């Protein structure tokens, strides 16, 4: 599974990481990433961050969405304007 991060995390995580541990959900993925990058889960708890899996933005049921080996997960900051 590939995880891509927004630019504000590149200093901590790099542009992307490969996760080889078996994960089946976003919470499971966050647990694996927290081990690699302590404090990342707290950063991502901010509601401005959304998740996309294989280019599909997850707006509802994020924690229940299944993940599979080979998926590409992107962390996407919310953009707003006025």
Kinemage of the C-alpha trace (Angstrom):
@kinemage 1
@onewidth
@group {chain A} dominant
@subgroup {mainchain}
@vectorlist {calphas} color= white
{ca unk a 1} P 0.000 0.000 0.000
{ca unk a 2} L 1.251 3.460 -0.853
{ca unk a 3} L 0.435 6.435 1.363
{ca unk a 4} L 0.880 9.924 -0.069
{ca unk a 5} L 1.156 12.952 2.178
{ca unk a 6} L 0.407 16.638 1.589
{ca unk a 7} L 3.366 18.987 1.397
{ca unk a 8} L 3.032 20.194 5.000
{ca unk a 9} L 4.053 16.689 6.160
{ca unk a 10} L 6.954 16.120 3.772
{ca unk a 11} L 9.521 17.223 6.373
{ca unk a 12} L 8.269 14.556 8.769
{ca unk a 13} L 7.141 11.762 6.443
{ca unk a 14} L 8.473 12.469 2.969
{ca unk a 15} L 6.205 12.601 -0.077
{ca unk a 16} L 5.024 9.013 0.247
{ca unk a 17} L 5.703 5.782 2.104
{ca unk a 18} L 5.120 2.147 1.328
{ca unk a 19} L 3.288 0.220 4.029
{ca unk a 20} L 3.946 -3.502 3.858
{ca unk a 21} L 2.166 -4.383 7.101
{ca unk a 22} L -1.296 -5.865 6.551
{ca unk a 23} L -3.895 -3.173 7.237
{ca unk a 24} L -7.576 -3.356 6.406
{ca unk a 25} L -8.872 0.037 7.536
{ca unk a 26} L -7.895 3.682 7.937
{ca unk a 27} L -7.592 3.317 11.744
{ca unk a 28} L -5.266 0.335 11.218
{ca unk a 29} L -3.221 2.335 8.738
{ca unk a 30} L -2.968 5.250 11.152
{ca unk a 31} L -1.714 2.895 13.871
{ca unk a 32} L 1.069 1.655 11.570
{ca unk a 33} L 1.980 5.202 10.546
{ca unk a 34} L 2.030 6.329 14.188
{ca unk a 35} L 4.736 3.739 14.922
{ca unk a 36} L 6.856 5.086 12.054
{ca unk a 37} L 6.102 8.752 12.674
{ca unk a 38} L 5.262 9.385 16.348
{ca unk a 39} L 2.722 12.172 16.736
{ca unk a 40} L 1.328 11.827 13.204
{ca unk a 41} L -2.033 10.491 14.409
{ca unk a 42} L -2.558 13.590 16.535
{ca unk a 43} L -1.748 15.790 13.541
{ca unk a 44} L -4.172 13.867 11.316
{ca unk a 45} L -6.957 14.020 13.913
{ca unk a 46} L -7.559 17.594 12.729
{ca unk a 47} L -10.793 17.577 10.715
{ca unk a 48} L -9.162 19.510 7.879
{ca unk a 49} L -7.619 16.236 6.665
{ca unk a 50} L -9.557 13.849 4.450
{ca unk a 51} L -8.581 10.505 2.976
{ca unk a 52} L -8.805 9.327 -0.608
{ca unk a 53} L -8.370 5.680 -1.593
{ca unk a 54} L -7.496 4.955 -5.203
{ca unk a 55} L -8.601 8.491 -6.168
{ca unk a 56} L -11.978 8.136 -4.395
{ca unk a 57} L -12.472 10.791 -1.704
{ca unk a 58} L -13.886 9.252 1.468
{ca unk a 59} L -16.349 11.733 2.916
{ca unk a 60} L -18.471 9.332 4.996
{ca unk a 61} L -17.699 6.037 6.679
{ca unk a 62} L -13.957 6.589 6.563
{ca unk a 63} L -13.224 4.168 9.389
{ca unk a 64} L -15.353 1.430 7.811
{ca unk a 65} L -13.901 1.699 4.302
{ca unk a 66} L -11.885 -1.463 3.572
{ca unk a 67} L -8.254 -1.197 2.502
{ca unk a 68} L -6.450 -3.798 0.428
{ca unk a 69} L -2.882 -4.510 -0.548
{ca unk a 70} L -1.974 -2.331 -3.515
{ca unk a 71} L -4.278 0.563 -2.587
{ca unk a 72} L -3.053 4.141 -2.832
{ca unk a 73} L -4.162 6.241 0.121
{ca unk a 74} L -3.794 10.007 -0.090
{ca unk a 75} L -4.150 12.405 2.811
{ca unk a 76} L -5.840 15.501 1.448
{ca unk a 77} L -6.179 18.801 3.298
{ca unk a 78} L -9.530 20.538 2.907
{ca unk a 79} L -9.355 23.638 0.775
{ca unk a 80} L -11.811 26.412 1.454
{ca unk a 81} L -12.176 29.928 0.346
{ca unk a 82} L -14.406 32.835 0.677
